[in-house]
């Protein structure tokens, strides 16, 4: 069984790396508040670019998880 906090950290790392193509070390250097802000900003960009209103399902997940 894996630790939920570790699983969430990996999800955050992959999310940021996927969208911004940052290195693993660069993402790990972010503190929790900064990492949450980056994820929130990625979500805002996705929401603006996505058809329809509001956040898509993935962005809504991250917005809720990091608040």
N, C-alpha and C positions, 0 to 999 in steps of 0.2 A: 504494500500500500504506500502511496506517495503522500507527501505532506501537501495539503490544499494551498498553503501559502507559496510553496515552491511551484506548484502547478500554475498558480495565478501569475507569478513572476515570469515564468516561461511564456505564458500567453501574452503578457504585456510586451516582452522582448520581441517575440515573433511579430506581433501586431505592428510595432514601431519599425522593426527592420523591414517588414514587407512594404510598408508605405513610404518610408523615408530612406531606405537602403543605408541605414547607419550601421556601423560595426557593433558587434556584441559588446565590446569593452566600452564604447561610447554610451551605449544604452545603460549598461550597468553603472556607469559613473553618475547617472542622474539620481537625485534623491527621489523619494516617493512623491512628493508634491510636484516636482518638475516632470516626472514621468507621467503623472496623472494629467497635468496640463497639456503635455504633448499629445497624449491620447485623446483628450477632449478636443484639441484643435484639429487633429486629424479627422475626428468625427464631424466637426463643423464643416470642414472642407467637403467631406463625403456627402453631407446632407445638402449642401449647396449644389453639388454636382449631380446628385441623384434625382431622378424624376419623382414626383409626388411630394407630399408634405412631410416634414419632420425627419427624424432619424430612421435609417434602415435598421433592421433587426440587430445586426452586429454592433452598430454604433450605440444603439440603445442599451445593449448589454454592457458595453464598456462604460458608458456614462453612469449607469446605475452601480456598477461594481466599484467604481473609484470615488464615489461620494460618501 
